[in-house]
Structures are given as C-alpha cells and as structure tokens.
Amino acid sequence: MRHSVIRLAKSVSTKPLNLQEASATLFPPIPLYRRLLRAHRSLPKEMRSLGDDYVKAEFRRHQEVTNPVHIIGFLSQWKVYLDQLPRGPDAKNFAGKRLDPTVFEKMSSEQLGQLYELMHATKDVWKPISDKQP
C-alpha cells in the first residue's frame, strides 16, 4: 500500500461525534495489524495461533493493493472484526461466533468454497481429545 493511500484510511476528524461514528473510524494498516495481533493474545491458544496466521497472511496478500476502494473495504472489515473480538477475562472462554446469514448470500462461490475448506481444516483443532482415535 502506498504512503498516500494509507493516509486515506486515517480518520478525518479527531473527535468522533457518537459511538457509532467512533467504531466506523479506520486505523492505518500497521496500527490495525498490531491491534489485531494484540487482541488475539487474550484468546485461547489454538484460536490465537489460527487467528495470527490468518491475519498475517491476509495483510501480506493485500500489501501491494493500490485500489483505494479495496484498501478501505479491507481495513474497514478488519476494524469490524477487531471491534467484535472479546476483551478482558471473558476472552479465554470465547468459542467463536456464528456468521450472519446475510453474509452467506453476498459470498461468491469461490468464497463459499474457501469457507468450506476452512471449516474442515479447523475441525481437527476443536475435537475433544476423547474423540480422537489412537
């Protein structure tokens, strides 16, 4: 991401008018990346590992994007994810969250295929130890 495009992601105002507007503000890529990794520290070990790897891979994949619309969309979706992550002592007991059905309707067939592959890849991580056969 070019330096000039990164500035597009910065908040226009220094003091948001309300809570909804405050959550809509975007962080520049590097501070957002750092906040995501910091937020993952409070998750269970397996979720943190999976989340950290995914965040790192996605940010690497989008490092060379120059289209401002794609950059703003990318940063805003990661900001929404960051806002939804649990904080404090409840984070250790976090077991995930169901996707909104409207999100499925907006996904392409390729995205649905990737989601299906992700579901199967993560099933082994979350199986209780007693279910695994020697």
DSSP file with accessible surface (Angstrom, degrees, kcal/mol):
  #  RESIDUE AA STRUCTURE BP1 BP2  ACC     N-H-->O    O-->H-N    N-H-->O    O-->H-N    TCO  KAPPA ALPHA  PHI   PSI    X-CA   Y-CA   Z-CA
    1    1 A M              0   0   45      0, 0.0    65,-0.1     0, 0.0    63,-0.1   0.000 360.0 360.0 360.0 129.5    0.0    0.0    0.0
    2    2 A R     >  -     0   0  160     63,-0.3     4,-2.1     1,-0.1     3,-0.2  -0.332 360.0-115.9 -71.6 155.5    1.4    3.3   -1.0
    3    3 A H  H  > S+     0   0  125      1,-0.2     4,-1.3     2,-0.2    -1,-0.1   0.884 115.1  50.5 -59.7 -40.8    2.1    6.0    1.6
    4    4 A S  H  > S+     0   0   83      1,-0.2     4,-0.6     2,-0.2    -1,-0.2   0.866 110.0  50.0 -68.3 -34.0   -0.5    8.4    0.0
    5    5 A V  H >> S+     0   0   13     -3,-0.2     3,-1.0     1,-0.2     4,-0.6   0.859 103.0  60.7 -72.7 -32.4   -3.2    5.7    0.0
    6    6 A I  H >< S+     0   0   39     -4,-2.1     3,-1.4     1,-0.3     4,-0.5   0.892  97.2  59.9 -61.4 -35.7   -2.5    4.9    3.6
    7    7 A R  H >< S+     0   0  148     -4,-1.3     3,-1.0     1,-0.3    -1,-0.3   0.794  93.2  66.0 -64.5 -26.1   -3.5    8.4    4.5
    8    8 A L  H << S+     0   0  103     -3,-1.0    -1,-0.3    -4,-0.6    -2,-0.2   0.807  96.8  56.5 -63.2 -27.9   -6.9    7.8    3.0
    9    9 A A  T << S+     0   0    2     -3,-1.4    17,-0.3    -4,-0.6    -1,-0.2   0.641  85.8 102.3 -80.7 -13.0   -7.5    5.3    5.8
   10   10 A K  S <  S-     0   0  109     -3,-1.0    17,-0.1    -4,-0.5     2,-0.1  -0.345  85.8 -94.6 -72.0 150.6   -6.9    7.8    8.6
   11   11 A S        -     0   0   57     15,-0.4    -1,-0.1     1,-0.1    -2,-0.1  -0.369  24.0-146.1 -64.8 141.1   -9.8    9.3   10.4
   12   12 A V  S    S+     0   0  152     -3,-0.1     2,-0.3    -4,-0.1    -1,-0.1   0.900  82.9  44.2 -75.8 -41.6  -11.0   12.6    9.1
   13   13 A S        -     0   0   48      1,-0.1    -2,-0.0    -3,-0.0    -1,-0.0  -0.758  67.5-147.5-105.9 153.8  -12.0   14.1   12.4
   14   14 A T  S    S+     0   0  140     -2,-0.3    -1,-0.1     1,-0.2    -3,-0.0   0.765  91.2  43.7 -88.1 -25.9  -10.1   13.9   15.7
   15   15 A K  S    S-     0   0  168      0, 0.0    -1,-0.2     0, 0.0     2,-0.0  -0.930  81.7-142.3-123.0 108.1  -13.2   13.7   17.9
   16   16 A P        -     0   0   61      0, 0.0     3,-0.1     0, 0.0     6,-0.1  -0.360   9.2-138.0 -66.6 149.2  -16.0   11.4   16.8
   17   17 A L  S    S+     0   0  145      1,-0.1     2,-0.3    -2,-0.0     3,-0.0   0.816  76.8   1.4 -79.6 -31.9  -19.5   12.7   17.5
   18   18 A N  S  > S-     0   0   85      1,-0.1     4,-2.1     0, 0.0     5,-0.1  -0.927  78.7 -95.1-148.4 175.6  -21.0    9.5   18.7
   19   19 A L  H  > S+     0   0  150     -2,-0.3     4,-2.1     1,-0.2     5,-0.2   0.882 120.2  52.9 -64.5 -40.4  -20.2    5.8   19.5
   20   20 A Q  H  > S+     0   0  155      1,-0.2     4,-1.0     2,-0.2    -1,-0.2   0.921 111.5  46.3 -62.7 -41.4  -21.3    4.5   16.1
   21   21 A E  H  > S+     0   0   75      1,-0.2     4,-0.6     2,-0.2    -1,-0.2   0.872 108.9  56.7 -68.0 -34.9  -19.1    7.1   14.3
   22   22 A A  H >< S+     0   0   30     -4,-2.1     3,-0.8     1,-0.2    -2,-0.2   0.903 107.4  46.8 -64.3 -40.6  -16.2    6.2   16.6
   23   23 A S  H 3< S+     0   0   54     -4,-2.1    -1,-0.2     1,-0.2    -2,-0.2   0.720 106.4  60.7 -74.5 -19.1  -16.4    2.5   15.7
   24   24 A A  H 3< S+     0   0   70     -4,-1.0    -1,-0.2    -5,-0.2    -2,-0.2   0.612  80.5 106.1 -81.6 -13.0  -16.6    3.5   12.0
   25   25 A T    <<  -     0   0   37     -3,-0.8     2,-0.3    -4,-0.6   -15,-0.1  -0.412  66.6-134.6 -67.5 145.3  -13.2    5.2   12.1
   26   26 A L        -     0   0   28    -17,-0.3   -15,-0.4    -2,-0.1    50,-0.1  -0.733   5.4-140.0-102.3 150.2  -10.4    3.3   10.4
   27   27 A F        -     0   0   39     -2,-0.3    52,-0.1    48,-0.2   -17,-0.1  -0.787  32.3-102.0 -99.4 150.4   -6.9    2.7   11.6
   28   28 A P     >  -     0   0   28      0, 0.0     4,-2.3     0, 0.0     5,-0.2  -0.293  45.2 -99.7 -62.0 159.4   -4.0    2.8    9.2
   29   29 A P  H  > S+     0   0   10      0, 0.0     4,-2.7     0, 0.0     5,-0.2   0.884 116.2  46.6 -55.1 -48.5   -2.8   -0.7    8.2
   30   30 A I  H  > S+     0   0   98      2,-0.2     4,-2.5     1,-0.2     5,-0.2   0.950 114.6  45.0 -68.0 -46.7    0.2   -1.1   10.5
   31   31 A P  H  > S+     0   0   51      0, 0.0     4,-2.5     0, 0.0    -1,-0.2   0.907 114.7  50.5 -62.0 -35.5   -1.5    0.0   13.7
   32   32 A L  H  X S+     0   0    0     -4,-2.3     4,-2.4     2,-0.2    -2,-0.2   0.939 109.6  50.7 -64.6 -44.4   -4.6   -2.1   12.8
   33   33 A Y  H  X S+     0   0   65     -4,-2.7     4,-2.1    -5,-0.2    -1,-0.2   0.930 112.1  47.1 -57.7 -45.7   -2.4   -5.1   12.2
   34   34 A R  H  X S+     0   0  139     -4,-2.5     4,-2.4     1,-0.2    -1,-0.2   0.903 110.9  51.0 -65.7 -41.4   -0.7   -4.6   15.6
   35   35 A R  H  X S+     0   0  111     -4,-2.5     4,-2.5    -5,-0.2    -1,-0.2   0.884 108.8  52.2 -64.4 -38.3   -4.0   -4.2   17.4
   36   36 A L  H  X S+     0   0    0     -4,-2.4     4,-1.8     2,-0.2    -2,-0.2   0.942 111.1  46.0 -62.4 -47.1   -5.4   -7.4   15.8
   37   37 A L  H  X S+     0   0   34     -4,-2.1     4,-0.6     1,-0.2    -2,-0.2   0.893 113.6  50.0 -64.6 -37.1   -2.4   -9.4   17.0
   38   38 A R  H >< S+     0   0  125     -4,-2.4     3,-0.9     1,-0.2     4,-0.4   0.900 108.5  52.3 -66.1 -40.2   -2.6   -7.8   20.5
   39   39 A A  H >< S+     0   0   20     -4,-2.5     3,-1.0     1,-0.2    -1,-0.2   0.846 103.4  58.8 -65.8 -30.9   -6.3   -8.6   20.7
   40   40 A H  H >< S+     0   0    0     -4,-1.8     3,-1.6     1,-0.2    -1,-0.2   0.709  86.6  78.8 -71.3 -18.2   -5.6  -12.3   19.8
   41   41 A R  T << S+     0   0  143     -3,-0.9    -1,-0.2    -4,-0.6    -2,-0.2   0.808  91.6  51.4 -60.1 -30.1   -3.3  -12.6   22.9
   42   42 A S  T <  S+     0   0   35     -3,-1.0    -1,-0.3    -4,-0.4    -2,-0.2   0.507  93.3  93.9 -88.7  -2.1   -6.3  -13.0   25.1
   43   43 A L  S <  S-     0   0    5     -3,-1.6    49,-0.2    -4,-0.2    48,-0.1  -0.406  92.4 -80.0 -82.2 163.3   -7.9  -15.8   23.0
   44   44 A P     >  -     0   0   24      0, 0.0     4,-2.8     0, 0.0     5,-0.2  -0.254  50.0-104.2 -57.8 155.4   -7.3  -19.5   23.7
   45   45 A K  H  > S+     0   0  171      1,-0.2     4,-2.3     2,-0.2     5,-0.2   0.867 118.5  46.6 -54.1 -46.3   -4.0  -20.8   22.4
   46   46 A E  H  > S+     0   0   92      1,-0.2     4,-2.2     2,-0.2    -1,-0.2   0.907 114.4  47.0 -66.4 -41.2   -5.5  -22.6   19.4
   47   47 A M  H  > S+     0   0   31      2,-0.2     4,-2.8     1,-0.2     5,-0.2   0.888 111.5  52.1 -68.0 -37.7   -7.6  -19.7   18.3
   48   48 A R  H  X S+     0   0   97     -4,-2.8     4,-3.1     2,-0.2     5,-0.3   0.936 109.9  48.3 -63.7 -45.0   -4.7  -17.3   18.8
   49   49 A S  H  X S+     0   0   66     -4,-2.3     4,-2.2    -5,-0.2     5,-0.2   0.943 115.3  43.9 -61.3 -48.0   -2.5  -19.4   16.6
   50   50 A L  H  X S+     0   0   79     -4,-2.2     4,-2.2     1,-0.2    -2,-0.2   0.933 116.5  47.4 -63.1 -44.7   -5.1  -19.7   13.8
   51   51 A G  H  X S+     0   0   11     -4,-2.8     4,-2.7     2,-0.2     5,-0.2   0.912 111.2  49.7 -65.3 -44.0   -6.0  -16.0   14.0
   52   52 A D  H  X S+     0   0   20     -4,-3.1     4,-2.6    -5,-0.2     5,-0.2   0.932 111.9  48.2 -61.8 -45.1   -2.5  -14.7   14.0
   53   53 A D  H  X S+     0   0   96     -4,-2.2     4,-2.3    -5,-0.3    -1,-0.2   0.909 113.5  47.7 -62.2 -41.2   -1.6  -16.9   11.0
   54   54 A Y  H  X S+     0   0  119     -4,-2.2     4,-2.6    -5,-0.2     5,-0.2   0.931 112.1  48.3 -67.2 -44.7   -4.7  -15.7    9.1
   55   55 A V  H  X S+     0   0    1     -4,-2.7     4,-2.5     1,-0.2     5,-0.3   0.943 113.1  48.3 -61.1 -46.1   -4.2  -12.0    9.9
   56   56 A K  H  X S+     0   0   71     -4,-2.6     4,-2.1    -5,-0.2    -1,-0.2   0.922 113.0  47.5 -62.1 -43.4   -0.5  -12.2    8.8
   57   57 A A  H  X S+     0   0   24     -4,-2.3     4,-2.5    -5,-0.2    -1,-0.2   0.915 112.9  48.2 -65.2 -43.1   -1.3  -14.0    5.6
   58   58 A E  H  X S+     0   0   29     -4,-2.6     4,-1.7     2,-0.2    -2,-0.2   0.910 112.1  47.9 -66.3 -42.3   -4.2  -11.6    4.6
   59   59 A F  H  < S+     0   0   21     -4,-2.5     4,-0.2    -5,-0.2    -1,-0.2   0.887 112.6  49.7 -67.4 -35.5   -2.1   -8.5    5.3
   60   60 A R  H >< S+     0   0  159     -4,-2.1     3,-1.1    -5,-0.3     4,-0.3   0.917 109.8  51.8 -65.2 -42.6    0.8   -9.9    3.3
   61   61 A R  H 3< S+     0   0  157     -4,-2.5     3,-0.3     1,-0.2    -1,-0.2   0.821 114.9  41.6 -62.2 -33.1   -1.6  -10.7    0.4
   62   62 A H  T >< S+     0   0   52     -4,-1.7     3,-1.1     1,-0.2    -1,-0.2   0.284  84.0 101.9-100.0  11.8   -3.0   -7.2    0.4
   63   63 A Q  T <  S+     0   0  109     -3,-1.1    -1,-0.2     1,-0.2    -2,-0.1   0.850  85.6  42.7 -65.4 -33.2    0.3   -5.4    0.8
   64   64 A E  T 3  S+     0   0  157     -4,-0.3    -1,-0.2    -3,-0.3     2,-0.2   0.334  82.1 126.0 -98.3   6.8    0.6   -4.5   -2.9
   65   65 A V    <   +     0   0   32     -3,-1.1   -63,-0.3     1,-0.1    -3,-0.0  -0.468  29.8 176.2 -68.7 135.2   -3.0   -3.4   -3.4
   66   66 A T        +     0   0   72     -2,-0.2    -1,-0.1   -65,-0.1     3,-0.0   0.526  44.5 105.9-116.6 -11.2   -3.3    0.1   -4.9
   67   67 A N     >  -     0   0   68      1,-0.2     4,-2.2     2,-0.0     3,-0.3  -0.603  59.9-151.2 -74.4 116.6   -7.1    0.5   -5.4
   68   68 A P  H  > S+     0   0   55      0, 0.0     4,-2.7     0, 0.0     5,-0.2   0.854  94.0  56.3 -59.2 -34.4   -8.3    2.8   -2.7
   69   69 A V  H  > S+     0   0  109      1,-0.2     4,-2.3     2,-0.2     5,-0.2   0.927 109.5  45.5 -64.4 -42.3  -11.8    1.2   -2.7
   70   70 A H  H  > S+     0   0  116     -3,-0.3     4,-2.7     2,-0.2    -1,-0.2   0.897 112.9  51.0 -66.7 -39.2  -10.3   -2.2   -2.0
   71   71 A I  H  X S+     0   0    2     -4,-2.2     4,-2.9     2,-0.2     5,-0.3   0.942 111.4  46.3 -65.2 -46.3   -8.0   -0.8    0.7
   72   72 A I  H  X S+     0   0   56     -4,-2.7     4,-2.6     1,-0.2     5,-0.2   0.920 114.3  48.6 -64.0 -41.7  -10.8    1.0    2.5
   73   73 A G  H  X S+     0   0   32     -4,-2.3     4,-2.2    -5,-0.2    -1,-0.2   0.923 112.7  48.3 -62.1 -43.9  -13.0   -2.2    2.3
   74   74 A F  H  X S+     0   0   23     -4,-2.7     4,-2.0     2,-0.2    -2,-0.2   0.956 115.1  43.7 -61.5 -49.8  -10.2   -4.3    3.6
   75   75 A L  H  X S+     0   0    0     -4,-2.9     4,-2.1     1,-0.2   -48,-0.2   0.893 112.9  51.8 -67.0 -37.4   -9.4   -2.0    6.5
   76   76 A S  H  X S+     0   0   35     -4,-2.6     4,-2.2    -5,-0.3    -1,-0.2   0.903 109.1  49.8 -68.9 -37.9  -13.0   -1.5    7.5
   77   77 A Q  H  X S+     0   0  131     -4,-2.2     4,-2.1    -5,-0.2    -1,-0.2   0.901 111.5  48.5 -68.2 -37.3  -13.8   -5.2    7.6
   78   78 A W  H  X S+     0   0   25     -4,-2.0     4,-2.5     2,-0.2    -1,-0.2   0.872 109.8  53.2 -69.2 -32.9  -10.7   -5.9    9.8
   79   79 A K  H  X S+     0   0   13     -4,-2.1     4,-2.5     2,-0.2    -2,-0.2   0.912 108.0  50.3 -65.9 -41.7  -11.8   -3.0   12.0
   80   80 A V  H  X S+     0   0   61     -4,-2.2     4,-1.4     2,-0.2    -2,-0.2   0.932 111.2  49.3 -60.9 -44.0  -15.3   -4.6   12.4
   81   81 A Y  H  X S+     0   0   74     -4,-2.1     4,-1.0     1,-0.2     3,-0.4   0.930 110.2  50.8 -60.4 -44.9  -13.6   -7.9   13.3
   82   82 A L  H >< S+     0   0    7     -4,-2.5     3,-0.7     1,-0.2    -1,-0.2   0.910 108.5  51.8 -60.6 -41.6  -11.5   -6.1   15.9
   83   83 A D  H 3< S+     0   0   59     -4,-2.5    -1,-0.2     1,-0.2    -2,-0.2   0.787 109.2  51.3 -66.2 -26.4  -14.5   -4.5   17.4
   84   84 A Q  H 3< S+     0   0  105     -4,-1.4    -1,-0.2    -3,-0.4    -2,-0.2   0.636  84.5 105.0 -87.4 -14.6  -16.3   -7.8   17.7
   85   85 A L  S << S-     0   0   10     -4,-1.0     2,-0.1    -3,-0.7     6,-0.1  -0.435  78.0-112.8 -67.1 138.9  -13.4   -9.6   19.5
   86   86 A P        -     0   0   27      0, 0.0     2,-0.3     0, 0.0   -44,-0.1  -0.383  31.8-156.4 -71.5 151.2  -14.0  -10.2   23.2
   87   87 A R    >   +     0   0  153     -2,-0.1     3,-0.6     4,-0.0     4,-0.1  -0.883  47.1  13.2-124.7 157.8  -11.8   -8.3   25.7
   88   88 A G  G >  S-     0   0   47     -2,-0.3     3,-1.4     1,-0.2     4,-0.3  -0.338 116.6 -24.3  81.1-158.0  -10.9   -9.0   29.3
   89   89 A P  G >  S+     0   0  113      0, 0.0     3,-0.8     0, 0.0     4,-0.4   0.752 128.5  66.5 -67.8 -21.6  -11.4  -12.2   31.2
   90   90 A D  G X  S+     0   0  118     -3,-0.6     3,-0.9     1,-0.2     4,-0.2   0.717  83.9  76.2 -70.3 -18.1  -14.3  -13.4   29.0
   91   91 A A  G X  S+     0   0    0     -3,-1.4     3,-1.4     1,-0.2    -1,-0.2   0.826  84.5  61.4 -66.4 -31.4  -11.9  -13.8   26.1
   92   92 A K  G <  S+     0   0  120     -3,-0.8    -1,-0.2    -4,-0.3    -2,-0.2   0.792 107.4  45.5 -66.3 -25.9  -10.4  -17.0   27.4
   93   93 A N  G <  S+     0   0  135     -3,-0.9    -1,-0.3    -4,-0.4    -2,-0.2   0.309  82.6 131.1 -98.1   8.7  -13.8  -18.7   27.2
   94   94 A F    <   -     0   0   54     -3,-1.4     3,-0.1    -4,-0.2    -3,-0.1  -0.426  31.0-179.9 -67.7 129.0  -14.6  -17.3   23.7
   95   95 A A        -     0   0   97      1,-0.5    -1,-0.1    -2,-0.2     2,-0.1   0.140  46.8 -97.3-117.2  17.8  -15.8  -20.1   21.5
   96   96 A G        -     0   0   37      2,-0.0    -1,-0.5     1,-0.0     2,-0.3  -0.389  36.2 -98.1  97.2-175.2  -16.4  -18.2   18.3
   97   97 A K        -     0   0  141     -2,-0.1     2,-0.1    -3,-0.1    -3,-0.0  -0.998  27.8-108.7-149.5 143.9  -19.5  -16.7   16.7
   98   98 A R        -     0   0  228     -2,-0.3     2,-0.2     1,-0.1    -2,-0.0  -0.474  38.6-112.0 -73.8 145.4  -21.9  -17.7   14.0
   99   99 A L        -     0   0   84     -2,-0.1    -1,-0.1     1,-0.1     5,-0.0  -0.509  33.6-105.0 -75.5 144.7  -21.8  -15.9   10.7
  100  100 A D    >>  -     0   0   90     -2,-0.2     3,-1.5     1,-0.1     4,-1.0  -0.475  24.7-129.7 -66.7 132.8  -24.7  -13.7    9.8
  101  101 A P  H 3> S+     0   0   87      0, 0.0     4,-1.3     0, 0.0     3,-0.2   0.814 106.8  62.5 -57.9 -28.7  -26.9  -15.4    7.1
  102  102 A T  H 3> S+     0   0   61      1,-0.2     4,-1.0     2,-0.2    -2,-0.0   0.814  96.2  59.8 -67.6 -25.0  -26.9  -12.2    5.0
  103  103 A V  H <> S+     0   0   56     -3,-1.5     4,-0.7     1,-0.2     3,-0.4   0.903 101.2  53.8 -67.7 -40.0  -23.1  -12.6    4.7
  104  104 A F  H >< S+     0   0   88     -4,-1.0     3,-0.8     1,-0.2    -1,-0.2   0.883 104.3  55.4 -60.9 -38.6  -23.6  -16.0    3.1
  105  105 A E  H 3< S+     0   0  156     -4,-1.3    -1,-0.2     1,-0.2    -2,-0.2   0.820 107.7  49.0 -65.1 -29.4  -25.9  -14.5    0.5
  106  106 A K  H 3< S+     0   0  178     -4,-1.0    -1,-0.2    -3,-0.4    -2,-0.2   0.591  91.0 102.8 -87.2 -10.3  -23.2  -12.0   -0.5
  107  107 A M    <<  -     0   0   45     -3,-0.8     2,-0.1    -4,-0.7    -3,-0.0  -0.470  68.5-128.2 -79.2 145.7  -20.4  -14.5   -0.9
  108  108 A S     >  -     0   0   53     -2,-0.2     4,-2.4     1,-0.1     5,-0.2  -0.342  30.6-104.1 -79.5 169.5  -19.2  -15.8   -4.3
  109  109 A S  H  > S+     0   0  109      1,-0.2     4,-2.1     2,-0.2     5,-0.1   0.867 123.3  54.2 -65.1 -33.3  -19.0  -19.5   -5.0
  110  110 A E  H  > S+     0   0  134      2,-0.2     4,-2.2     1,-0.2    -1,-0.2   0.922 108.6  48.1 -65.5 -42.7  -15.2  -19.2   -4.6
  111  111 A Q  H  > S+     0   0   93      1,-0.2     4,-2.4     2,-0.2    -2,-0.2   0.899 110.3  51.5 -65.2 -39.9  -15.5  -17.7   -1.2
  112  112 A L  H  X S+     0   0   70     -4,-2.4     4,-2.3     2,-0.2    -1,-0.2   0.897 109.1  51.4 -63.6 -38.5  -18.0  -20.3   -0.1
  113  113 A G  H  X S+     0   0   30     -4,-2.1     4,-2.4     2,-0.2    -2,-0.2   0.911 110.2  48.5 -63.7 -41.8  -15.5  -23.0   -1.2
  114  114 A Q  H  X S+     0   0  109     -4,-2.2     4,-2.4     2,-0.2    -2,-0.2   0.899 110.9  50.6 -65.6 -38.9  -12.8  -21.4    0.8
  115  115 A L  H  X S+     0   0   49     -4,-2.4     4,-2.4     2,-0.2    -2,-0.2   0.905 109.5  51.0 -65.3 -39.3  -15.1  -21.2    3.9
  116  116 A Y  H  X S+     0   0  139     -4,-2.3     4,-2.0     2,-0.2    -2,-0.2   0.926 110.8  48.4 -63.7 -43.9  -15.9  -24.9    3.5
  117  117 A E  H  X S+     0   0  136     -4,-2.4     4,-2.3     1,-0.2    -2,-0.2   0.902 111.0  51.2 -63.4 -40.5  -12.2  -25.8    3.3
  118  118 A L  H  X S+     0   0   76     -4,-2.4     4,-2.0     2,-0.2    -2,-0.2   0.912 106.8  54.3 -63.0 -41.1  -11.5  -23.7    6.4
  119  119 A M  H  X S+     0   0   82     -4,-2.4     4,-0.9     1,-0.2    -2,-0.2   0.937 112.0  43.5 -59.7 -45.1  -14.3  -25.4    8.3
  120  120 A H  H  X S+     0   0   79     -4,-2.0     4,-0.6     1,-0.2     3,-0.3   0.870 111.6  54.0 -70.6 -33.8  -12.8  -28.9    7.5
  121  121 A A  H  < S+     0   0   68     -4,-2.3     4,-0.3     1,-0.2     3,-0.2   0.837 112.3  44.1 -68.4 -30.9   -9.3  -27.7    8.3
  122  122 A T  H  X S+     0   0   26     -4,-2.0     4,-1.4     1,-0.2     3,-0.3   0.596  90.7  83.9 -92.1  -9.5  -10.3  -26.4   11.7
  123  123 A K  H  X S+     0   0  104     -4,-0.9     4,-0.5    -3,-0.3     3,-0.2   0.899  89.8  51.7 -60.1 -41.0  -12.5  -29.4   12.8
  124  124 A D  H >< S+     0   0   97     -4,-0.6     3,-0.6    -3,-0.2    -1,-0.2   0.839 104.7  57.2 -65.9 -31.7   -9.5  -31.4   14.0
  125  125 A V  H 34 S+     0   0   75     -4,-0.3    -1,-0.2    -3,-0.3    -2,-0.2   0.891 111.5  41.3 -66.2 -36.9   -8.3  -28.5   16.1
  126  126 A W  H 3< S+     0   0  119     -4,-1.4    -1,-0.2    -3,-0.2    -2,-0.2   0.404  84.5 114.8 -98.6   5.1  -11.6  -28.3   18.1
  127  127 A K  S << S-     0   0  100     -3,-0.6     5,-0.1    -4,-0.5    -3,-0.0  -0.549  73.8-112.5 -72.5 136.0  -12.2  -32.0   18.5
  128  128 A P    >>  -     0   0   72      0, 0.0     3,-1.2     0, 0.0     4,-0.7  -0.352  25.4-115.8 -63.4 151.7  -12.1  -33.1   22.2
  129  129 A I  G >4 S+     0   0  152      1,-0.3     3,-0.9     2,-0.2    -2,-0.1   0.864 113.5  60.6 -59.6 -34.5   -9.2  -35.3   23.0
  130  130 A S  G 34 S+     0   0  105      1,-0.2    -1,-0.3     3,-0.0    -3,-0.0   0.776  99.2  57.5 -68.1 -23.2  -11.5  -38.2   23.9
  131  131 A D  G <4 S+     0   0  100     -3,-1.2    -1,-0.2     2,-0.1     2,-0.2   0.739  85.9  94.4 -78.8 -21.8  -13.0  -38.2   20.3
  132  132 A K  S << S-     0   0  119     -3,-0.9    -8,-0.0    -4,-0.7    -3,-0.0  -0.509  71.2-139.2 -74.7 136.7   -9.6  -38.8   18.7
  133  133 A Q              0   0  180     -2,-0.2    -2,-0.1     1,-0.1    -1,-0.0  -0.768 360.0 360.0 -96.7 140.5   -8.8  -42.4   17.9
  134  134 A P              0   0  179      0, 0.0    -1,-0.1     0, 0.0     0, 0.0  -0.065 360.0 360.0 -71.6 360.0   -5.2  -43.6   18.5
